[in-house]
Amino acid sequence: MAIKRQMIAGILLTLAVALVAKFVSPWLPTLGAEALAMVLGIILGNTVFAQQRWGAGVKWAEKYPIEIGIAALGLNVTLQNIESLGWTGIIFILLQMLATILVVMWLGGRVFKVAPQTAMLMGAGNAVCGSSAIASVAPAVGATDDQRRTSVATVSLAGVVLLFVLPIIGPAVFPHNDLLVSALIGGTVQSVGQVSGTASLVGGDVVTYAPIFKMLRVIMLSVVVILMARHASKLTPIEATAPKTSVKIPWFVMVFVVLMLVNSFISLPHVLTGTAHEITSFFGIVNLAGIGLNLKWQTIKQSGMKFLGYGLVTIIFQVVLAIVLITVLMK
């Protein structure tokens, strides 16, 4: 989407909030730049920068840079990453993801009574990679901007909770076993940045292995987008006379897959993969800054307690399920 003149102020505002969060985050390592950007955005977007003049640019910055970040993420993932997990690690991640998607969607429809699109976004966000997965799935399932924002906010806040509690729960449940603690963190925490932050609070080999478990979830992103899109098409009534349309996969998901395959078979320069990592990380912060700036008190008030409850039940289920699966498959 082309940048129009009236968008520039909002784009610059979003970038400024993201930069502040990035530079302040080293002093608040338990919170992380992503969560800090969202919190700052919510505060500023409902006070100092609540005027409509910022809206168009903030919406652009919230939506489009993250697509580039998702595409660039393919340069940091390889098929070889999977080998280091072993078959039990792979089976654990696949079962964890499948159960999370199914249960979270069921909870959304039957218990918390949210729209099917919102339930799919929550399922994908928690099962795969937080806001990046939600950004990928949202256009494929026809989700609205409000559904996307609320889902990202809920999933991101849930990730902050996990960031605080898993460094305590993991070593307590799996003492002196960095691989199993890594599986717990890498299999449940939503965003790539939050996985690294959580792992760093534990230390040891967890810092190395937790992101690898996480990357397997990221590799499955394109599969989740395809399945979600097909499920969404079945929920939408189609007139008999309407032509059948194929499921459209977002361009950035396709680029992600291509870059992942290239990175798997060709040794790429470190400067390229390192730059791609920084792009993905920063655009993820920009995305959450935009989410926060666009998330108004009224929206939070309308769905706040329901979604907070939804997010809390979801992460409790994920952690309990992960502990059970790890104990059965890997211990």
BELWOZI-V692506 format. One record per residue. RES is the residue in three letters. PHI is phi in radians with two decimals (* if undefined). OMEGA is omega in whole degrees, 0 to 359 (* if undefined). D_CENTER is the distance of its C-alpha to the mean C-alpha in Angstrom with 2 decimals. Layout:
BEGIN
res: <RES;RES>
phi: <PHI;PHI>
omega: <OMEGA;OMEGA>
d_center: <D_CENTER;D_CENTER>
END
This chain:
BEGIN
res: <MET;ALA;ILE;LYS;ARG;GLN;MET;ILE;ALA;GLY;ILE;LEU;LEU;THR;LEU;ALA;VAL;ALA;LEU;VAL;ALA;LYS;PHE;VAL;SER;PRO;TRP;LEU;PRO;THR;LEU;GLY;ALA;GLU;ALA;LEU;ALA;MET;VAL;LEU;GLY;ILE;ILE;LEU;GLY;ASN;THR;VAL;PHE;ALA;GLN;GLN;ARG;TRP;GLY;ALA;GLY;VAL;LYS;TRP;ALA;GLU;LYS;TYR;PRO;ILE;GLU;ILE;GLY;ILE;ALA;ALA;LEU;GLY;LEU;ASN;VAL;THR;LEU;GLN;ASN;ILE;GLU;SER;LEU;GLY;TRP;THR;GLY;ILE;ILE;PHE;ILE;LEU;LEU;GLN;MET;LEU;ALA;THR;ILE;LEU;VAL;VAL;MET;TRP;LEU;GLY;GLY;ARG;VAL;PHE;LYS;VAL;ALA;PRO;GLN;THR;ALA;MET;LEU;MET;GLY;ALA;GLY;ASN;ALA;VAL;CYS;GLY;SER;SER;ALA;ILE;ALA;SER;VAL;ALA;PRO;ALA;VAL;GLY;ALA;THR;ASP;ASP;GLN;ARG;ARG;THR;SER;VAL;ALA;THR;VAL;SER;LEU;ALA;GLY;VAL;VAL;LEU;LEU;PHE;VAL;LEU;PRO;ILE;ILE;GLY;PRO;ALA;VAL;PHE;PRO;HIS;ASN;ASP;LEU;LEU;VAL;SER;ALA;LEU;ILE;GLY;GLY;THR;VAL;GLN;SER;VAL;GLY;GLN;VAL;SER;GLY;THR;ALA;SER;LEU;VAL;GLY;GLY;ASP;VAL;VAL;THR;TYR;ALA;PRO;ILE;PHE;LYS;MET;LEU;ARG;VAL;ILE;MET;LEU;SER;VAL;VAL;VAL;ILE;LEU;MET;ALA;ARG;HIS;ALA;SER;LYS;LEU;THR;PRO;ILE;GLU;ALA;THR;ALA;PRO;LYS;THR;SER;VAL;LYS;ILE;PRO;TRP;PHE;VAL;MET;VAL;PHE;VAL;VAL;LEU;MET;LEU;VAL;ASN;SER;PHE;ILE;SER;LEU;PRO;HIS;VAL;LEU;THR;GLY;THR;ALA;HIS;GLU;ILE;THR;SER;PHE;PHE;GLY;ILE;VAL;ASN;LEU;ALA;GLY;ILE;GLY;LEU;ASN;LEU;LYS;TRP;GLN;THR;ILE;LYS;GLN;SER;GLY;MET;LYS;PHE;LEU;GLY;TYR;GLY;LEU;VAL;THR;ILE;ILE;PHE;GLN;VAL;VAL;LEU;ALA;ILE;VAL;LEU;ILE;THR;VAL;LEU;MET;LYS>
phi: <*;-1.19;-1.50;-1.68;-1.01;-1.25;-1.55;-1.02;-1.05;-1.16;-1.12;-1.09;-1.06;-1.10;-1.10;-1.12;-1.09;-1.10;-1.14;-1.06;-1.08;-1.12;-1.39;-1.47;-0.97;-1.03;-1.51;-2.29;-1.12;-1.29;-1.61;1.52;-1.14;-1.09;-1.13;-1.11;-1.08;-1.18;-1.12;-1.05;-1.08;-1.07;-1.13;-1.22;-1.22;-1.87;-2.26;-1.15;-2.02;-1.47;-1.20;-1.16;-1.06;-1.54;-1.02;-1.07;-1.19;-1.11;-1.08;-1.12;-1.16;-1.24;-1.69;-1.61;-1.03;-1.11;-1.12;-1.14;-1.09;-1.13;-1.06;-1.16;-1.05;-1.04;-1.36;-2.02;-2.21;-2.33;-1.14;-1.17;-1.00;-1.17;-1.04;-1.23;-1.48;1.35;-1.12;-1.17;-1.15;-1.14;-1.09;-1.01;-1.09;-1.12;-1.17;-1.07;-1.14;-1.07;-1.14;-1.08;-1.06;-1.13;-1.23;-1.14;-1.16;-1.15;-1.06;-1.09;-1.40;-1.63;-1.76;-1.70;0.95;-1.70;-1.12;-0.96;-1.11;-1.13;-1.08;-1.18;-1.12;-1.14;-1.09;-1.17;-1.07;-1.35;-1.38;-1.88;-2.63;1.06;-1.12;-1.12;-1.17;-1.11;-1.11;-1.32;-1.39;-0.89;-1.19;-1.25;-1.87;1.29;-1.30;-1.42;-1.09;-1.12;-1.09;-1.16;-1.09;-1.12;-1.15;-1.08;-1.06;-1.13;-1.13;-1.16;-1.13;-1.10;-1.10;-1.12;-1.05;-1.10;-1.04;-1.42;-1.61;-1.17;-1.10;-1.63;-1.18;-0.97;-1.11;-1.27;-1.41;-2.14;-1.13;1.01;-2.38;-1.12;-1.12;-1.24;-1.11;-1.08;-1.10;-1.09;-1.24;-1.18;-1.63;-2.19;-1.18;-1.36;-1.56;-1.05;-1.09;-1.21;-1.09;-1.09;-1.13;-1.14;-1.09;-1.15;-1.28;-1.56;1.48;1.14;-1.26;-1.06;-1.09;-1.47;-1.48;-1.01;-1.10;-1.20;-1.03;-1.11;-1.11;-1.11;-1.11;-1.13;-1.02;-1.41;-0.98;-1.10;-1.12;-1.11;-1.05;-1.08;-1.16;-1.13;-1.10;-1.16;-1.12;-1.12;-1.15;-1.30;-1.39;-1.63;-1.06;-2.09;-1.15;-1.06;-1.49;-1.32;-1.20;-1.31;-2.04;-1.42;-1.22;-1.69;-1.63;-0.95;-1.00;-1.27;-1.24;-1.12;-1.13;-0.96;-1.11;-1.07;-1.13;-1.09;-1.16;-1.06;-1.15;-1.31;-2.01;-2.20;-1.36;-1.64;-1.05;-1.06;-1.09;-1.27;-1.18;-1.16;-1.12;-1.06;-1.10;-1.14;-1.10;-1.06;-1.10;-1.21;-1.19;-1.15;-1.17;-1.03;-1.02;-1.28;-1.10;-1.14;-1.00;-1.11;-1.11;-1.54;-1.50;-1.52;-0.94;-1.09;-1.13;-1.11;-1.14;-1.17;-2.19;-0.95;-1.12;-1.08;-1.29;-1.10;-1.11;-1.04;-1.13;-1.14;-1.07;-1.09;-1.25;-1.09;-1.04;-1.05;-1.17;-1.09;-1.06;-1.08;-1.08;-1.12;-1.13;-1.12;-1.11;-1.30;-1.60;-2.07;-1.37>
omega: <182;178;178;186;183;180;190;182;180;178;179;178;181;178;180;179;179;180;177;179;181;183;179;187;177;177;177;187;180;179;179;184;182;181;179;179;181;180;177;180;180;181;183;182;179;181;187;185;181;184;183;184;180;192;186;181;179;179;179;183;179;191;193;179;181;178;176;179;179;179;182;181;179;179;177;180;175;176;180;178;184;185;184;181;186;183;181;177;179;180;178;182;182;179;179;180;182;181;180;181;184;183;181;177;178;178;181;182;188;186;186;172;176;179;179;180;179;179;178;178;179;179;181;181;180;183;189;188;171;187;178;179;179;178;180;184;186;180;182;182;178;180;178;178;179;177;180;182;182;179;179;180;181;181;181;177;177;178;177;177;179;179;180;190;184;175;176;184;185;180;179;181;181;184;176;178;185;181;181;175;177;179;179;181;182;181;184;184;192;187;179;180;180;176;180;179;179;180;181;178;177;179;180;180;178;180;180;190;182;178;179;174;180;183;176;175;180;179;182;184;183;178;180;179;181;182;178;180;179;178;179;181;178;180;183;179;179;180;183;182;183;180;179;179;179;179;181;178;180;183;186;175;178;178;177;182;180;181;177;179;177;181;181;187;180;178;183;179;181;180;180;181;178;178;179;178;180;178;180;182;184;180;172;176;177;180;182;173;177;177;181;180;181;185;185;180;183;179;179;181;183;185;189;186;179;182;175;175;178;181;181;179;181;183;175;178;182;183;180;179;181;179;179;182;179;179;182;189;194;186;*>
d_center: <22.57;25.43;25.42;28.23;30.30;29.20;25.56;26.36;26.65;23.27;21.58;23.50;22.63;18.85;19.39;21.73;19.38;16.74;19.67;21.03;17.84;17.70;21.40;21.58;18.74;21.16;23.31;20.56;18.80;17.83;15.82;14.16;14.00;10.61;11.85;15.29;14.60;13.32;16.34;18.70;17.64;18.30;21.61;22.80;21.78;23.84;26.75;27.82;25.88;26.02;28.35;27.62;28.49;25.06;23.17;23.37;22.27;19.34;18.12;18.61;16.83;13.80;13.64;15.19;14.46;10.72;12.33;14.47;11.84;10.19;13.86;14.84;12.36;14.89;17.47;15.90;15.66;18.90;20.35;22.36;19.43;19.74;23.44;23.11;21.46;24.43;24.70;24.06;20.75;19.70;21.03;19.27;15.75;16.77;18.36;15.58;13.09;15.94;17.07;13.76;13.41;17.14;17.59;14.78;16.16;19.62;19.06;17.79;20.87;23.51;22.88;20.90;22.23;19.34;19.38;18.45;15.92;14.17;14.41;12.91;9.83;9.62;10.47;8.04;4.92;6.95;8.50;6.45;3.34;1.34;3.34;4.38;4.97;6.29;8.15;9.48;10.61;11.98;14.98;15.70;16.28;17.89;15.78;17.22;15.90;16.46;14.57;11.47;12.04;12.88;9.94;7.51;10.27;10.72;7.43;7.54;11.20;10.93;9.13;12.12;14.47;13.50;13.93;17.41;18.56;17.53;19.75;22.51;21.89;21.21;24.51;26.38;25.57;25.75;28.20;28.98;26.64;23.91;22.77;22.15;20.44;18.17;17.45;16.70;14.23;12.65;12.63;11.13;9.03;5.26;4.63;7.62;9.53;9.60;10.79;13.42;14.38;14.89;16.78;18.92;20.10;21.48;22.86;24.88;23.58;20.32;19.19;19.93;18.94;15.68;13.73;15.69;14.63;10.97;12.01;13.58;10.46;9.22;12.81;12.64;10.19;13.39;15.10;12.66;12.92;16.68;17.14;15.32;17.42;20.51;20.01;19.63;22.79;24.70;23.98;25.41;29.20;30.74;34.36;36.66;37.77;34.38;33.63;30.93;27.92;25.65;21.89;20.48;17.60;16.02;17.72;14.79;13.75;17.44;17.72;14.90;16.98;20.19;19.25;18.05;21.46;23.34;21.87;22.81;26.45;27.26;27.30;25.72;26.80;24.86;25.00;23.08;20.26;20.22;20.09;17.23;15.24;16.30;15.47;11.84;11.65;13.73;12.29;8.89;11.36;13.27;10.61;10.28;14.05;14.64;12.72;14.93;18.01;17.73;17.11;20.74;22.46;23.80;20.49;19.48;23.01;23.04;20.06;19.49;21.05;20.11;16.35;16.66;18.63;16.22;13.37;16.06;17.49;14.26;13.62;17.39;17.47;14.78;16.67;20.03;19.24;17.99;21.17;23.34;22.05;22.29;25.75;26.96;25.67;25.56;27.84>
END
